[in-house]
Amino acid sequence: MLIIFDIGNTNITIGLFWGSGGKAALSKTANDKPIKVWRLSTLNGGTADEYGIFITNIFNQASIDIQDIKAVAIASVVPSLNLVFETLSKQLIGKKPFFINQKNSGGLKIKLQNPKELGADRIANAAAAFSLFGGGCIVIDFGTATTFDCIDLKGRYIGGAIALGPNLAAQALNLRAAQLPLVEMKNPQKAIGTSTVECIQSGLYYGYIGLIKEILARTKKEMKIRHIIATGGLAQIMSEAIEEIESVEPDLTLQGIKIIWENSNRKSN
């Protein structure tokens, strides 16, 4: 089996895939879904031992033998945790992890002024989107930040956009405005709120719909778009009001990490 860690600023997503030597051969496409997915909060000060206890517990609960894991692949946007998870992988699983970056991109061509600036999660999203849908894709990832990743018809990563994520915006309002509560991001059903909570929810929900539609409209003038895909925690609720989004892929980043790991292994063998 292959275990994948998607280390984000807010959450760490763990995905488990069948690998060679398991019940099924590792697929060469992005259509393979993880057999298990877990999510935990990102703890910047967390140690390899602390994360190791969590992983051991969830594996025990799922009746998974750590000895069955043959490889580890990681996409991290939290540099302070890279060494933690490298240590964890070596000590708990006995494997040196494969880290995704602009060099370990599985053959994805990155057409940016400085490719080193591109986050590992966005590299993974682009790789999965191209494998699943082909060229001419935009991936909207609703995470801590809302990111737009553009893959042209030739399968090249050509850039995108970054905006504050809805949940982070809600937290900022709560922290910086004494009388504004922290609210849940949801569809308020109407634009005119009749309470403070409804007013904030309206501003967040409809404001982000407007933000996304405007960026998509401008992007369409700059590239040929065939597919628009959403992923991330708020992808489902936002896609309900944005008809341009054709598909919601909750495991897109995990699938992309797997594809890059496969492609990189194929080249090295």
C-alpha positions in Angstrom: 0.0 0.0 0.0 0.9 3.6 -0.5 0.3 6.2 2.2 0.0 9.9 1.2 0.2 13.0 3.4 -1.3 16.3 2.2 0.1 18.7 4.8 -1.9 22.0 4.7 -1.9 25.0 6.9 -5.2 24.1 8.5 -5.5 20.3 8.1 -3.4 17.3 7.2 -5.2 14.8 5.0 -4.0 11.2 5.0 -4.9 8.9 2.1 -4.2 5.2 1.7 -4.1 3.6 -1.7 -3.6 0.0 -2.8 -0.1 -0.6 -4.1 1.8 -3.3 -5.9 1.8 -6.3 -3.6 -1.6 -5.4 -2.1 -5.0 -6.7 -3.1 -4.9 -4.8 -6.3 -2.1 -3.4 -8.5 -1.6 0.3 -8.3 -3.5 2.0 -11.1 -1.8 4.2 -13.6 -4.7 6.7 -13.7 -6.2 9.3 -11.4 -9.5 7.4 -11.3 -8.3 5.3 -8.4 -9.9 6.5 -5.2 -8.2 6.2 -1.8 -9.3 3.2 0.2 -9.2 5.3 3.4 -9.0 9.0 4.1 -8.4 10.7 7.4 -8.1 14.3 8.4 -6.5 15.9 11.4 -5.7 19.5 12.5 -2.3 20.8 11.6 -0.1 21.3 14.7 2.9 23.3 13.8 4.6 22.3 17.0 3.7 18.7 16.7 6.4 16.1 16.9 7.0 12.9 15.0 6.0 10.9 18.1 2.7 12.8 18.5 1.7 12.3 14.9 3.0 8.7 15.1 0.6 7.9 17.9 -2.3 9.3 15.9 -1.5 7.3 12.8 -0.9 4.1 14.8 -4.3 4.5 16.5 -6.2 5.1 13.3 -4.5 2.2 11.6 -5.4 -0.1 14.6 -9.0 1.0 14.4 -9.1 0.2 10.7 -7.3 -3.1 11.1 -4.4 -2.0 8.9 -0.9 -3.4 9.3 1.8 -0.7 9.0 4.0 -3.4 7.6 1.8 -3.5 4.5 2.8 0.1 3.6 5.5 0.0 1.0 5.9 3.7 0.1 5.2 7.2 1.5 4.5 10.3 -0.6 4.1 13.8 0.8 2.9 17.2 -0.5 3.5 19.9 2.2 3.0 23.6 2.3 4.2 23.8 5.9 8.0 23.6 5.7 8.4 23.3 9.5 6.6 19.9 9.4 8.7 18.4 6.6 11.4 17.1 8.8 8.8 15.9 11.3 7.1 13.7 8.7 10.3 12.5 7.2 11.3 11.3 10.7 7.9 9.8 11.2 8.0 8.0 7.9 11.4 6.5 8.6 10.7 5.6 12.2 7.1 4.3 12.0 6.9 3.0 8.5 10.5 2.3 7.7 10.4 4.2 4.4 12.1 7.4 3.2 9.3 9.7 1.9 8.9 11.1 -1.5 8.3 14.9 -1.4 6.6 16.7 -4.2 8.1 19.9 -5.4 8.8 21.7 -8.7 11.5 19.2 -9.5 9.6 16.1 -8.3 6.5 17.0 -10.3 5.9 13.8 -12.3 6.7 15.5 -15.6 4.3 18.4 -15.1 5.7 21.4 -17.0 5.6 24.6 -14.9 5.6 27.8 -16.9 6.1 30.4 -14.1 8.6 33.1 -13.6 9.8 31.2 -10.5 8.6 27.6 -10.4 10.0 27.3 -6.8 7.1 29.5 -5.6 4.4 26.9 -6.6 3.1 25.0 -3.7 3.2 21.2 -3.7 -0.6 20.9 -3.3 -1.1 23.0 -6.4 1.3 20.9 -8.3 -0.7 17.8 -7.2 -4.0 19.4 -8.2 -2.7 20.3 -11.6 -1.4 16.7 -12.2 -4.6 15.1 -11.2 -6.8 17.5 -13.2 -4.8 16.9 -16.4 -4.9 13.1 -15.9 -8.6 13.1 -15.2 -9.9 15.8 -17.7 -7.1 16.6 -20.1 -5.8 20.1 -21.0 -7.7 23.3 -20.7 -8.5 23.0 -17.0 -8.9 25.3 -14.0 -8.8 23.8 -10.5 -10.4 25.9 -7.8 -9.2 24.7 -4.4 -11.3 25.9 -1.4 -8.7 25.6 1.4 -7.1 28.0 3.8 -6.6 30.1 0.7 -8.9 29.9 -2.4 -6.5 29.1 -5.3 -7.0 28.9 -9.0 -4.7 26.7 -11.0 -4.6 26.9 -14.8 -3.5 24.0 -17.0 -3.4 24.8 -20.8 -4.3 22.6 -23.7 -0.8 21.2 -23.8 -0.9 20.2 -20.2 1.4 22.9 -18.9 0.8 24.7 -15.6 0.7 28.4 -16.7 -0.3 30.2 -13.5 -3.5 31.1 -11.6 -4.7 33.3 -8.7 -4.8 33.2 -4.9 -7.4 34.8 -2.7 -8.2 34.6 1.0 -10.2 31.5 1.9 -13.8 32.0 3.1 -13.2 30.4 6.5 -10.0 32.5 7.0 -12.0 35.6 6.1 -14.6 34.7 8.7 -11.9 34.3 11.3 -10.4 37.7 10.4 -13.7 39.4 10.8 -14.1 37.8 14.2 -10.6 38.7 15.4 -10.5 42.2 14.1 -14.0 43.4 14.8 -15.0 43.3 18.4 -18.7 42.9 17.9 -18.7 40.4 15.0 -19.0 36.7 15.9 -17.3 33.8 14.2 -19.9 32.2 11.8 -20.2 29.1 9.8 -19.8 29.4 6.1 -23.2 28.5 4.5 -25.7 29.5 1.9 -27.9 32.1 3.7 -30.7 31.8 1.0 -31.1 35.6 0.8 -28.7 38.5 0.3 -30.4 40.8 2.9 -29.5 39.5 6.3 -31.8 40.3 9.3 -29.2 39.4 12.0 -25.4 40.0 12.3 -24.8 36.3 11.6 -26.9 36.3 8.5 -25.3 39.5 7.3 -21.8 38.0 7.6 -22.9 34.8 5.9 -24.4 36.8 3.0 -21.2 38.8 2.6 -19.0 35.7 2.7 -21.1 33.4 0.5 -22.3 35.8 -2.2 -19.1 37.8 -2.0 -17.1 34.7 -2.8 -19.4 33.6 -5.6 -18.8 37.0 -7.2 -15.1 36.7 -6.6 -14.9 33.3 -8.3 -17.1 34.2 -11.2 -15.1 37.4 -11.9 -11.8 35.6 -11.9 -13.2 32.8 -14.1 -14.6 35.4 -16.6 -11.3 37.1 -16.9 -9.4 33.8 -17.1 -11.6 32.7 -20.0 -10.3 35.7 -22.0 -6.7 34.6 -21.5 -6.9 30.8 -22.0 -9.0 28.1 -23.6 -11.1 26.5 -20.8 -12.7 23.1 -21.3 -13.1 22.0 -17.7 -13.5 23.7 -14.3 -13.0 21.5 -11.3 -13.4 22.2 -7.6 -11.8 20.6 -4.6 -11.3 21.5 -0.9 -13.5 21.6 2.2 -16.0 24.2 0.8 -16.1 22.9 -2.8 -19.5 21.3 -2.6 -21.4 24.2 -1.0 -19.7 26.8 -3.4 -20.2 24.7 -6.5 -24.0 24.6 -5.9 -24.2 28.3 -6.8 -21.5 28.4 -9.5 -22.7 26.7 -12.6 -19.3 27.1 -14.3 -18.0 24.3 -12.0 -18.6 21.0 -13.7 -17.1 18.6 -11.2 -16.3 18.4 -7.5 -13.4 16.1 -6.7 -12.8 15.9 -2.9 -9.7 13.7 -3.2 -8.1 15.5 -6.1 -4.9 16.5 -4.2 -4.4 13.0 -2.9 -4.9 11.6 -6.4 -2.5 14.0 -7.8 0.2 13.1 -5.3 -0.3 9.5 -6.2 0.0 10.2 -9.9 3.2 12.2 -9.5 4.7 9.5 -7.3 3.8 6.8 -9.9 5.2 8.9 -12.8 8.4 9.6 -10.9 8.9 5.9 -10.0 8.3 4.9 -13.6 11.0 7.3 -14.8 13.5 6.1 -12.3 13.0 2.4 -13.0 
